């Protein structure tokens, strides 16, 4: 049934711009069944602002991995106060799993995929189930890296949850214009060269000419390959509704 609904949603709404798309998804199609995933990272403020303009009580899911920069945790409070966000959920790792799988807190170094599952994917899956969510809003954009170049504004993942990507076709310049219009504060690490910001052990500044996500998981680079996604947005298969 969700495949059929995906086709209808794409036909009716895929051409809408970000704010209009969010209005429909939050206000009617997934009313009380949708949440925004936010990293409160380098590009987080704009999407949070757009959602707050529609409904400040929309659930915001923040993966509190226990490995964030202090600046990121401060930024959560800054944006919460600036935008009047009323419903931020701090999703934390399951204590029993954490103690069993990563008691030393060093799993990011030896097995970063497992670490991301433990600290991000499992807590999100748990929250989606507990909150009865049917759709998640993400801030992914096509220009960010090659893996996201074919991103759709409306998708269905292999867990049967809709993914709404309202900024998919926005470029960096438009984001800057919209953020400046709303007088949104920057993440404090941006001016230090961090253009994509995740957990502190796995995030480094970006060098000139690199993709903005090149500083993520740099320690995993081997033979020209490098981990580029945490797993939140690359389940075993993302269904777009189009022939592959």
C-alpha positions in Angstrom: 0.0 0.0 0.0 2.8 2.4 0.8 4.2 1.9 -2.7 0.9 3.1 -4.1 0.9 6.0 -1.8 4.4 6.9 -2.8 3.4 7.1 -6.4 0.5 9.4 -5.5 2.6 11.6 -3.3 5.3 12.0 -5.9 2.8 12.8 -8.6 0.9 15.4 -6.6 3.7 17.0 -4.6 7.3 16.3 -5.9 7.4 19.5 -7.8 6.5 21.7 -4.8 9.2 23.9 -3.3 10.4 23.2 0.2 8.0 25.2 2.4 4.9 24.2 0.4 6.0 20.5 0.5 6.5 20.8 4.3 3.1 22.4 4.7 1.4 19.5 3.0 3.4 16.7 4.6 3.2 18.1 8.2 -0.3 19.6 8.0 -2.3 17.0 6.2 -0.6 13.9 4.6 1.2 12.8 7.7 -0.4 15.0 10.4 0.8 13.9 13.8 2.8 11.1 12.2 5.9 12.9 11.0 9.1 14.2 12.6 12.2 16.0 11.5 15.6 14.3 11.9 18.2 17.0 12.7 21.9 16.7 13.4 22.0 20.3 14.6 25.0 20.5 12.3 26.4 22.9 9.8 23.2 23.1 7.6 20.6 22.3 10.2 19.2 25.7 11.1 17.4 26.4 7.8 15.3 23.3 7.7 14.5 23.7 11.5 13.4 27.2 10.8 11.1 26.2 7.9 9.5 23.5 10.0 9.1 25.9 12.9 7.3 28.3 10.7 4.7 25.6 10.0 4.3 24.0 13.4 6.7 24.6 16.3 5.4 21.5 18.0 6.6 19.2 15.2 8.8 16.5 16.8 12.5 17.1 16.2 14.7 14.0 16.6 18.2 14.7 17.7 20.6 11.7 17.9 22.4 12.4 21.1 25.2 9.9 20.5 27.3 10.9 23.5 30.1 11.8 21.1 29.1 15.3 19.9 31.2 18.4 20.0 30.3 20.6 23.0 29.6 23.3 20.4 26.9 21.2 18.9 25.1 20.7 22.2 25.3 24.4 22.7 23.9 25.0 19.2 20.9 22.8 20.0 20.0 25.2 22.8 20.7 28.3 20.6 18.4 27.1 17.9 15.7 25.9 20.3 15.5 29.4 21.8 15.8 31.2 18.5 13.1 29.2 16.7 10.8 28.4 19.6 11.1 24.7 19.1 8.7 23.0 21.4 9.3 19.2 20.9 12.9 18.2 20.7 13.5 14.5 21.4 17.0 13.6 22.5 17.5 10.0 21.2 20.3 8.2 23.1 21.8 4.7 22.7 20.3 1.8 24.6 22.3 1.5 27.8 22.4 -2.3 27.8 23.5 -2.4 24.2 26.0 0.4 24.8 27.6 -1.5 27.8 27.7 -4.7 25.8 29.0 -3.5 22.5 31.0 -0.3 23.3 31.7 -0.2 27.0 35.1 1.5 26.3 33.6 4.1 24.0 36.1 3.4 21.2 34.0 1.5 18.7 34.1 4.4 16.3 37.8 3.7 15.7 37.6 -0.1 15.2 34.2 -0.5 13.7 32.6 2.8 12.7 29.6 1.2 10.9 28.7 -0.7 14.1 29.2 2.4 16.2 26.8 4.4 13.9 24.2 1.6 14.2 24.5 1.6 18.0 24.4 5.3 18.5 22.2 6.5 15.6 20.3 3.8 13.7 19.0 1.8 16.5 17.8 4.8 18.6 16.1 6.2 15.6 14.3 3.0 14.7 13.2 2.7 18.3 11.8 6.3 18.3 10.0 5.8 15.1 8.2 2.8 16.5 7.5 4.4 19.9 6.2 7.6 18.4 4.1 5.9 15.8 5.8 7.8 12.9 5.1 7.2 9.3 7.4 9.8 7.8 10.7 11.5 8.5 11.9 14.9 7.2 15.6 15.1 6.4 18.0 17.8 5.3 19.8 15.9 2.6 20.7 17.7 -0.6 21.8 16.4 -4.0 25.0 18.5 -4.2 26.5 17.2 -0.9 28.1 14.1 -2.4 27.8 11.6 -5.3 25.7 9.2 -3.2 23.0 11.9 -2.9 23.1 13.1 -6.5 19.8 11.3 -7.5 17.9 12.2 -4.3 14.2 12.6 -4.6 12.1 15.0 -2.5 9.8 12.1 -1.5 11.1 8.6 -1.0 10.1 5.3 0.8 12.8 3.4 2.6 13.0 -0.3 3.1 11.6 0.0 6.6 8.4 1.3 5.0 8.9 4.8 6.3 8.5 7.8 4.0 11.5 10.1 3.7 10.7 13.8 2.9 13.7 15.7 1.6 12.4 19.3 1.0 15.9 20.8 0.3 17.0 18.1 -2.1 17.4 20.4 -5.1 18.5 23.5 -3.3 22.1 24.7 -3.9 24.4 26.3 -1.3 23.7 29.8 -2.5 20.0 29.6 -2.0 20.5 28.2 1.5 22.7 31.1 2.3 20.1 33.6 1.1 17.3 32.0 3.0 19.3 31.6 6.2 20.4 35.3 6.0 16.8 36.4 5.4 15.8 34.6 8.7 18.9 35.8 10.5 19.8 32.3 11.5 22.9 31.7 13.7 25.7 29.6 12.2 27.1 26.5 13.9 30.2 27.8 15.8 32.5 25.2 14.1 31.8 26.4 10.6 34.3 29.2 10.7 36.9 26.6 11.8 36.5 24.7 8.5 33.9 22.1 9.6 31.4 22.1 6.7 29.6 18.9 7.8 29.4 18.2 11.5 28.8 14.9 13.2 30.3 13.1 16.1 33.6 14.7 17.3 35.9 11.6 16.9 34.7 11.1 13.3 34.6 14.7 12.0 37.5 16.9 10.7 37.7 20.2 8.8 37.2 20.1 5.1 40.1 21.0 2.8 39.7 23.4 -0.2 38.1 21.7 -3.2 36.7 18.8 -1.2 33.0 17.8 -0.9 31.6 19.4 2.2 31.2 15.9 3.7 34.8 14.9 3.1 35.7 15.6 6.7 33.3 12.9 7.9 35.0 9.5 8.9 38.3 10.6 7.3 40.0 8.0 9.4 38.3 5.2 7.5 39.9 6.2 4.1 41.5 3.2 2.5 42.6 2.8 -1.1 40.6 5.8 -2.1 37.4 4.7 -0.4 35.9 6.3 2.7 32.8 5.9 4.8 30.4 8.7 3.7 27.1 7.9 5.5 26.2 6.9 9.0 23.4 4.5 8.0 20.4 6.7 8.9 19.9 7.5 5.2 21.3 4.4 3.5 19.2 1.4 4.6 19.6 -1.7 2.5 17.6 -0.1 -0.2 16.0 3.3 -0.7 12.9 3.0 -2.9 12.2 6.1 -5.0 9.3 4.7 -7.0 11.3 4.9 -10.3 12.8 2.1 -12.4 16.5 1.5 -11.6 
